[in-house]
Amino acid sequence: MKKTDSTPLWVFLAFSSIESRKGALILIWSSLIFSIYCIPWVNYFQGNIWIEKLFLIDDWEWFAMTIPMTVWYWYSLKWIDKNGGF
């Protein structure tokens, strides 16, 4: 992404190394999927060995950190779409 005079710093920092809208969408979807992975599923499926081996996170710290990042990426993409695109 190229920074113009009208691009806010928060938008530029979100997509500084991404060159296309498709790349931004891949980042947003990856962040969303990782956020879903970070839900402490182990607490809800106790005794299930498959879940315990696949989902290693047992608290809400990672989820609480990834959701704001995903929202930040989404709002940045909305700003870019509204103000001229990539």
C-alpha positions as CSV (number, residue, x, y, z in Angstrom):
1,M,0.0,0.0,0.0
2,K,1.3,3.4,-0.8
3,K,0.8,6.1,1.7
4,T,-0.8,9.3,0.5
5,D,-1.2,12.6,2.4
6,S,-4.9,11.7,3.2
7,T,-4.2,8.2,4.5
8,P,-4.4,8.0,8.3
9,L,-1.5,6.4,10.1
10,W,-3.7,3.7,11.6
11,V,-4.8,2.6,8.1
12,F,-1.3,2.6,6.7
13,L,0.1,0.6,9.6
14,A,-2.6,-2.1,9.1
15,F,-1.8,-2.7,5.4
16,S,1.7,-1.3,5.0
17,S,3.1,-4.5,3.4
18,I,0.0,-5.5,1.5
19,E,-0.4,-4.5,-2.1
20,S,-3.9,-5.5,-3.0
21,R,-7.5,-5.7,-1.7
22,K,-7.3,-9.5,-2.1
23,G,-4.2,-9.6,0.2
24,A,-6.1,-7.4,2.8
25,L,-9.1,-9.8,2.7
26,I,-6.8,-12.8,3.2
27,L,-5.3,-11.0,6.2
28,I,-8.8,-10.3,7.6
29,W,-10.1,-13.8,7.1
30,S,-6.9,-15.3,8.6
31,S,-7.2,-13.1,11.6
32,L,-10.9,-14.1,12.0
33,I,-10.1,-17.8,11.8
34,F,-7.2,-17.4,14.3
35,S,-9.6,-15.5,16.6
36,I,-12.0,-18.4,16.5
37,Y,-9.2,-20.9,17.2
38,C,-8.2,-18.8,20.2
39,I,-11.5,-19.4,22.0
40,P,-10.7,-21.7,24.9
41,W,-12.6,-24.7,23.5
42,V,-10.9,-27.0,26.0
43,N,-13.0,-25.5,28.7
44,Y,-16.2,-26.5,26.9
45,F,-15.3,-30.0,25.7
46,Q,-13.6,-31.4,28.8
47,G,-12.6,-35.0,28.5
48,N,-12.4,-35.0,24.7
49,I,-8.8,-35.9,23.9
50,W,-9.0,-34.8,20.3
51,I,-10.1,-31.3,21.3
52,E,-7.4,-31.1,24.1
53,K,-4.6,-32.0,21.6
54,L,-5.8,-29.7,18.8
55,F,-6.8,-26.6,20.9
56,L,-4.0,-25.8,23.4
57,I,-5.4,-22.4,24.6
58,D,-7.3,-22.6,27.9
59,D,-7.9,-18.9,28.7
60,W,-9.4,-15.9,27.0
61,E,-6.2,-13.8,26.7
62,W,-5.4,-14.6,23.0
63,F,-9.0,-14.2,22.0
64,A,-9.2,-10.8,23.7
65,M,-6.1,-9.7,21.8
66,T,-7.0,-11.0,18.3
67,I,-10.6,-9.6,18.1
68,P,-9.5,-5.9,18.3
69,M,-6.8,-6.6,15.7
70,T,-9.4,-8.2,13.3
71,V,-11.7,-5.2,13.8
72,W,-8.9,-2.8,13.2
73,Y,-8.1,-4.6,9.8
74,W,-11.7,-4.6,8.9
75,Y,-12.2,-0.8,9.6
76,S,-9.0,-0.1,7.7
77,L,-10.2,-1.9,4.7
78,K,-13.5,0.0,4.9
79,W,-11.6,3.3,5.0
80,I,-9.6,2.3,2.0
81,D,-12.7,1.2,0.0
82,K,-14.4,4.5,0.9
83,N,-11.4,6.7,0.0
84,G,-10.1,5.4,-3.3
85,G,-8.9,1.8,-2.8
86,F,-5.4,0.3,-3.1
